[in-house]
């Protein structure tokens, strides 16, 4: 019984202590990394990540904001090509309802 308790404490300690001393970058915001990846990925990959249809997103961009885009363009590229902000593009993307 004591051996089992000792092994359990050792395992818990390893999971609690090792991350403190790992070589991961400090202060990295995972949400920021996801947002950055979303801005630079083609809209078809963003749609896949969000479990949406890229053609429907492109249709909504065209109808709601008169934005012409390709599924191969990233959110940043679409925004830049249409003189819009990334937030305006994302608002349309996230307002697209799932089929």
Phi, psi and omega in degrees: 000316181295323178295318178297317178296317179297316178296319179299315179295319179298316180296314179298318180297318179298317179291335180271325187270318184303316179299333179294330185250007180287164185270023177292150179293135178275144176079010178281127182265111181301325179297320178294322178294318178295316180298317178297319178295322180294323181293330186254003179264150176302148183301331178294326177285324176298317179299317179298316179299322182272002182058049180233171179265121183296325179295323178292321177297314180297322178297316179295321177301318182291313185285317186279324187233008181054044181254125177262126184214162177246152179292345179273348180276148175276167177302317180297318179294319178297314180298313181296317182292336183248014180052045178237167176270160176302323182295321179297319179294314181296326177301319178291317180301311183285341178275353177290125180277148179287141180291000000 
